[in-house]
Amino acid sequence: MENWDHFLEPYRQAVEELKVKLKGIRNQFELEETHSPIEFVTGRVKPIPSILDKAKKKNIPLDRIEDLMQDIAGLRIVCQFVDDIYTIVSLLRQRKDFEIVEEKDYIRRKKESGYRSYHLIIRYPVQTIHGEKNILAEIQIRTLAMNFWATVEHTLNYKYNGHFPEEIQFRLRRAAEAAFLLDEEMSLIREEIREAQKFFTEKKERDQ
């Protein structure tokens, strides 16, 4: 790759535009004074060393990464409840500003490691000075509990390079089940939680 900055610029632009659009969904729910399924949104462009490492592991030629690597641009939507995830998926399916090319439900079909999340691969049109450029981006949607587990697992992966000791694997799987149990318990009292949050917000506004 001769010029990484030139290659990655459309991905950076896509991430920034999509962050604004996804945060806009949250703002619209708040303006209607209804529960927002989105707690927060983050985004990043995969660092060059990570791109090269993944290309090597997946045997992806550098001149094909634009077509074969789906997560150079990555967005993450974090929710309070599992039901919120599917609400967001439904909303994203209705949008006309990008095309969903693949869906992966790792919540109903968790990974062997215990990982849970909902992944959407989208084709997003970026407007450049040379015309429109369609790029692939990945949107991950997960709960706060799933996000905590995934963040810890990702950090440990740097230490063990994907080859976890058996005890660590066992602990991670137990932690994943505990996180999912927490999600299930919170879902059972979600209406009470939402009412309490609404009451707190209204009280805070009155006190200002």
Summary of the structure (lengths in Angstrom):
residues: 208
radius of gyration: 19.0
end to end distance: 54.3
largest distance: 59.3
contacts: 576
relative contact order: 0.12
helix: 55%
strand: 21%
